């Protein structure tokens, strides 16, 4: 059965931030999960952060391009939610040794009907957050947050299309 996806399902204003640096990968994941806030309903930020951090230890999503995509599928949610951060000073991933300059944490419904949306979102993130895009953000002195938010909203919109 296909999920009935409406624009309301995925089109929210994603939370994004620009940070000088991050203390650790786990701390950055925690911050981004907290930024998703109300989108996660009554779920525990600490529990979700821990689950994502454990998944990252088992198989890091940090790529040599500077992008990291920690994510989780949850039974308790009914729509995709995401949060992203651009780091002025890259963070070294403890599992891969890759430098992370852009991290997008997201959660998607753990329902079979939403699996294709989950994959479309991953594909949209990979196609959008290229090394060239990360370099573009690094070169910007202003409007980094707005540029990142627009790009993330476009990825969410593409994920919602069949």
Secondary structure as the mmCIF struct_conf table of DSSP 4:
data_model
#
loop_
_struct_conf.conf_type_id
_struct_conf.id
_struct_conf.beg_label_comp_id
_struct_conf.beg_label_asym_id
_struct_conf.beg_label_seq_id
_struct_conf.end_label_comp_id
_struct_conf.end_label_asym_id
_struct_conf.end_label_seq_id
HELX_RH_AL_P HELX_RH_AL_P1 UNK A 7 UNK A 10
BEND BEND1 UNK A 12 UNK A 12
STRN STRN1 UNK A 15 UNK A 19
BEND BEND2 UNK A 20 UNK A 20
BEND BEND3 UNK A 23 UNK A 23
HELX_RH_AL_P HELX_RH_AL_P2 UNK A 25 UNK A 36
HELX_RH_3T_P HELX_RH_3T_P1 UNK A 37 UNK A 40
TURN_TY1_P TURN_TY1_P1 UNK A 41 UNK A 42
HELX_RH_AL_P HELX_RH_AL_P3 UNK A 45 UNK A 58
BEND BEND4 UNK A 59 UNK A 59
STRN STRN2 UNK A 62 UNK A 62
TURN_TY1_P TURN_TY1_P2 UNK A 64 UNK A 65
BEND BEND5 UNK A 66 UNK A 66
STRN STRN3 UNK A 67 UNK A 68
STRN STRN4 UNK A 71 UNK A 74
TURN_TY1_P TURN_TY1_P3 UNK A 75 UNK A 76
BEND BEND6 UNK A 78 UNK A 79
STRN STRN5 UNK A 81 UNK A 92
TURN_TY1_P TURN_TY1_P4 UNK A 94 UNK A 96
HELX_LH_PP_P HELX_LH_PP_P1 UNK A 98 UNK A 98
STRN STRN6 UNK A 99 UNK A 109
BEND BEND7 UNK A 111 UNK A 111
HELX_RH_3T_P HELX_RH_3T_P2 UNK A 112 UNK A 114
HELX_RH_AL_P HELX_RH_AL_P4 UNK A 115 UNK A 128
BEND BEND8 UNK A 129 UNK A 129
HELX_RH_AL_P HELX_RH_AL_P5 UNK A 131 UNK A 139
BEND BEND9 UNK A 141 UNK A 142
HELX_RH_AL_P HELX_RH_AL_P6 UNK A 144 UNK A 160
#
